[in-house]
């Protein structure tokens, strides 16, 4: 176990960009000193009536996840923001959340739990919802009705006591969808309540929802 004085302040960086930019972004991040990351495919929702009529409201996205030392991560994010222009509409969204324990990487290590110290005074939450495939759109619908501006959907797979079925005596792990929503803190409770009521999240096997504090953001507009 590490002593508190030896522990590194660690954050998770999440960057959501259009398809084709994820690999370029990861390459740039490595050039700036980050050892690596994970690239996921997903889709984002666009609140535009004209695009909805043309069936173009779902936009393919790439999600880049990186676990980094806080100080290095902030420096790299500033450089990536300068190059990829997250502040411009549709150029991407980047945010960081705290990591209290990390095992399995040599680049940065924190194997004891440490309370968060001195996060930025940010006004956002990251809401993550995991539901059965086909329900993500209902999550987005419930969230937007409560004031959210959209979200990002990632395909996944899960297994649990309420989440396996059998076909010809073989257990089948159902496909899942992960919905990521960035919310202003003042709207989080209303958004979460709307999702819980519409998706019946509190019932066994209906899904999982959790909320994280966001430390720093790039590319968000009110």
WOTADA-V925062 format. One record per residue. N is the residue number from 1. RES is the residue in one letter. PHI is phi in whole degrees, -180 to 180 (none if undefined). PSI is psi as a letter, one per 40 degrees, with the letter a starting at -180 (none if undefined). NEAR is the number of other C-alpha atoms within 10 Angstrom. Layout:
n/res/phi/psi/near
N/RES/PHI/PSI/NEAR
N/RES/PHI/PSI/NEAR
This chain:
n/res/phi/psi/near
1/X/none/i/9
2/X/-88/i/12
3/X/-75/i/10
4/X/-56/d/13
5/X/-71/d/6
6/X/-95/e/10
7/X/-72/i/17
8/X/-92/h/17
9/X/-72/h/20
10/X/-119/i/24
11/X/-133/i/23
12/X/-100/h/19
13/X/-98/h/23
14/X/-122/h/20
15/X/-125/h/24
16/X/-113/h/26
17/X/-135/i/24
18/X/-69/i/18
19/X/-57/h/15
20/X/105/e/11
21/X/-97/e/17
22/X/-60/d/22
23/X/-65/d/15
24/X/-63/d/10
25/X/-65/d/17
26/X/-62/d/22
27/X/-61/d/14
28/X/-64/d/16
29/X/-61/d/20
30/X/-65/d/13
31/X/-62/d/11
32/X/-92/e/16
33/X/115/e/13
34/X/-83/h/19
35/X/-71/d/17
36/X/171/a/16
37/X/-168/a/17
38/X/-122/h/13
39/X/-113/h/17
40/X/-117/i/13
41/X/-101/i/17
42/X/-157/a/23
43/X/-142/i/22
44/X/-111/i/21
45/X/-103/h/19
46/X/-117/h/17
47/X/-87/g/13
48/X/-142/h/10
49/X/-57/d/11
50/X/-66/d/10
51/X/-65/d/12
52/X/-65/d/13
53/X/-63/d/9
54/X/-86/e/8
55/X/61/f/9
56/X/-117/e/13
57/X/-77/e/17
58/X/-95/h/16
59/X/-113/h/13
60/X/-67/h/16
61/X/-130/i/23
62/X/-120/h/23
63/X/-112/h/24
64/X/-104/h/22
65/X/-115/h/20
66/X/-138/h/20
67/X/-105/h/25
68/X/-143/i/25
69/X/-62/h/18
70/X/-55/d/19
71/X/-63/d/12
72/X/-63/d/14
73/X/-59/d/22
74/X/-64/d/16
75/X/-64/d/13
76/X/-68/d/20
77/X/-61/d/21
78/X/-61/d/11
79/X/-69/d/15
80/X/-65/d/18
81/X/-63/d/18
82/X/-64/d/11
83/X/-82/d/11
84/X/-97/e/15
85/X/54/f/16
86/X/-60/d/21
87/X/-69/e/16
88/X/-83/i/13
89/X/-55/h/11
90/X/67/e/13
91/X/-92/e/15
92/X/134/i/22
93/X/-132/h/22
94/X/-132/h/22
95/X/-153/i/22
96/X/-123/i/26
97/X/-131/i/21
98/X/-79/i/20
99/X/-119/h/19
100/X/-98/e/16
101/X/-154/h/14
102/X/-146/h/16
103/X/-134/i/10
104/X/105/e/9
105/X/-141/i/10
106/X/-93/e/9
107/X/-69/d/11
108/X/-152/h/17
109/X/-137/h/20
110/X/-147/h/23
111/X/-105/e/16
112/X/-121/i/15
113/X/-85/h/14
114/X/-132/h/14
115/X/-66/i/10
116/X/-63/h/11
117/X/-122/h/8
118/X/60/f/7
119/X/-77/i/12
120/X/-65/i/11
121/X/-81/g/9
122/X/-106/i/13
123/X/-110/f/14
124/X/-128/i/21
125/X/-120/i/21
126/X/-106/h/21
127/X/-101/h/20
128/X/-118/h/19
129/X/-128/h/23
130/X/-114/h/25
131/X/-137/i/24
132/X/-64/i/19
133/X/-58/h/16
134/X/103/e/11
135/X/-100/e/18
136/X/-60/d/24
137/X/-64/d/15
138/X/-69/d/14
139/X/-63/d/27
140/X/-61/d/24
141/X/-61/d/17
142/X/-64/d/22
143/X/-67/d/26
144/X/-67/d/18
145/X/-63/d/13
146/X/-96/e/18
147/X/116/e/15
148/X/-72/i/19
149/X/-101/e/17
150/X/135/a/20
151/X/-170/a/23
152/X/-123/h/26
153/X/-111/h/27
154/X/-122/h/20
155/X/-79/i/17
156/X/-153/a/15
157/X/-144/i/14
158/X/-142/i/15
159/X/-146/h/14
160/X/-165/a/9
161/X/-66/d/8
162/X/-103/e/10
163/X/-123/e/18
164/X/-120/i/14
165/X/-124/i/13
166/X/-122/h/9
167/X/-125/h/7
168/X/53/f/6
169/X/67/e/7
170/X/-107/h/9
171/X/-74/h/12
172/X/-115/h/14
173/X/-89/h/14
174/X/-70/i/15
175/X/-73/i/15
176/X/-122/i/21
177/X/-130/h/23
178/X/-107/h/24
179/X/-111/h/25
180/X/-110/h/21
181/X/-130/h/24
182/X/-96/h/23
183/X/-129/i/24
184/X/-64/h/18
185/X/-56/d/16
186/X/-67/d/11
187/X/-103/e/15
188/X/-59/d/22
189/X/-60/d/14
190/X/-67/d/17
191/X/-65/d/24
192/X/-62/d/22
193/X/-61/d/16
194/X/-62/d/20
195/X/-66/d/23
196/X/-60/d/21
197/X/-72/d/11
198/X/-74/d/13
199/X/-94/e/18
200/X/54/f/14
201/X/-59/d/19
202/X/-71/e/12
203/X/-82/i/10
204/X/-57/h/11
205/X/80/e/15
206/X/-87/e/16
207/X/144/i/21
208/X/-133/h/15
209/X/-134/h/16
210/X/-143/i/10
211/X/-122/h/17
212/X/-122/i/14
213/X/-72/h/17
214/X/-99/h/24
215/X/-86/d/21
216/X/-148/i/18
217/X/-132/i/21
218/X/-135/h/18
219/X/83/e/18
220/X/-103/i/16
221/X/-125/i/9
222/X/-85/none/4
